[in-house]
Amino acid sequence: MQLRHPWPLLLTLLLTISGCGTSQPSKFYLLNASNIAIQSSGPSLTLGVGLGPIKFPTYLERNKILVRTSNNSFKAAEYHRWAEPLDTNFTRVLAQELNSALPNASITIYPWRSGKKIETQIVLEVLSFDSDNQNQASLTVRWELIDANKNSLVPPKQYTYAQRANKSDYDARVAAMSGCVTQLGQALAQEIARIHTP
């Protein structure tokens, strides 16, 4: 009886093991500002606006993008990740939105140097920020506006901003999350304009 040569079998086995060891490359995402300016009939505001401090929930301190699967559970996307810490990205994009909505105001991100002229300060806490299985992105925040003497201009209130993604992929999910930040920026800008318009 003639024995078969083992090399073809070994080669097939090695290729199978090698194939199992490979994984798809990770993709990285960033929130982006809309750069849509709010049209206002009121006077231009030339005040100093301080953004922060901003408190972020610890569950978002990870680079994997989270998708909410129920009120109490999430799944982490193994190959879809934030390109930088989400709180850093969020703060920068929100500042860009404020700059677009209040083009003559000076937006400064917390912490700012002593002596910096800040006439209105935005104190903000992010309570949740994610998308769900129905491709709905939502951002729930509590924010307050205070003056240079720490007096409340607008008392703390809780708001939720939502936007549905136009597709189920992660590009669309992140774009919808960016849209939520745009809504927040516009709401803040409108409130700042309201309290500073004679």
FENWO-V342387 format. One record per residue. RES is the residue in one small letter. SS is DSSP state (H for helix, E for strand, C for the rest). BURIAL is # if it has 24 or more other C-alpha atoms within 12 Angstrom, else .. Layout:
BEGIN
RES & SS & BURIAL
RES & SS & BURIAL
END
This chain:
BEGIN
m & C & .
q & C & .
l & C & .
r & C & .
h & C & .
p & C & .
w & H & .
p & H & .
l & H & .
l & H & .
l & H & .
t & H & .
l & H & .
l & H & .
l & H & .
t & H & .
i & H & .
s & H & .
g & H & .
c & H & .
g & C & .
t & C & .
s & C & .
q & C & .
p & C & .
s & C & .
k & E & .
f & E & .
y & E & #
l & C & #
l & C & #
n & C & #
a & C & #
s & C & #
n & C & #
i & C & .
a & C & .
i & C & #
q & C & .
s & C & .
s & C & .
g & C & .
p & C & .
s & C & .
l & C & #
t & C & .
l & C & #
g & E & #
v & E & #
g & E & #
l & E & #
g & E & #
p & E & #
i & E & #
k & E & #
f & C & #
p & C & .
t & H & .
y & H & .
l & H & #
e & C & .
r & C & .
n & C & #
k & E & #
i & E & #
l & E & #
v & E & #
r & E & #
t & E & .
s & E & .
n & C & .
n & C & .
s & E & .
f & E & .
k & E & .
a & E & .
a & E & .
e & E & .
y & E & .
h & E & #
r & E & #
w & E & #
a & C & .
e & C & .
p & C & .
l & H & #
d & H & #
t & H & #
n & H & #
f & H & #
t & H & #
r & H & #
v & H & #
l & H & #
a & H & #
q & H & #
e & H & #
l & H & #
n & H & #
s & H & #
a & H & #
l & C & #
p & C & #
n & C & .
a & C & #
s & E & #
i & E & #
t & E & #
i & E & #
y & C & #
p & C & .
w & C & .
r & C & .
s & C & .
g & C & .
k & C & .
k & C & .
i & C & #
e & C & #
t & E & #
q & E & #
i & E & #
v & E & #
l & E & #
e & E & #
v & E & #
l & E & .
s & E & #
f & E & #
d & E & #
s & E & #
d & E & #
n & C & #
q & C & .
n & C & #
q & E & #
a & E & #
s & E & #
l & E & #
t & E & #
v & E & #
r & E & #
w & E & #
e & E & #
l & E & #
i & E & #
d & C & #
a & C & .
n & C & .
k & C & .
n & C & .
s & E & .
l & E & #
v & E & #
p & E & .
p & E & .
k & E & .
q & E & .
y & E & #
t & E & .
y & E & #
a & E & #
q & E & #
r & E & #
a & C & #
n & C & .
k & C & .
s & C & .
d & C & .
y & H & #
d & H & #
a & H & #
r & H & #
v & H & #
a & H & #
a & H & #
m & H & #
s & H & #
g & H & #
c & H & #
v & H & #
t & H & #
q & H & #
l & H & #
g & H & #
q & H & #
a & H & #
l & H & #
a & H & #
q & H & #
e & H & #
i & H & #
a & H & #
r & H & .
i & H & .
h & H & #
t & C & .
p & C & .
END
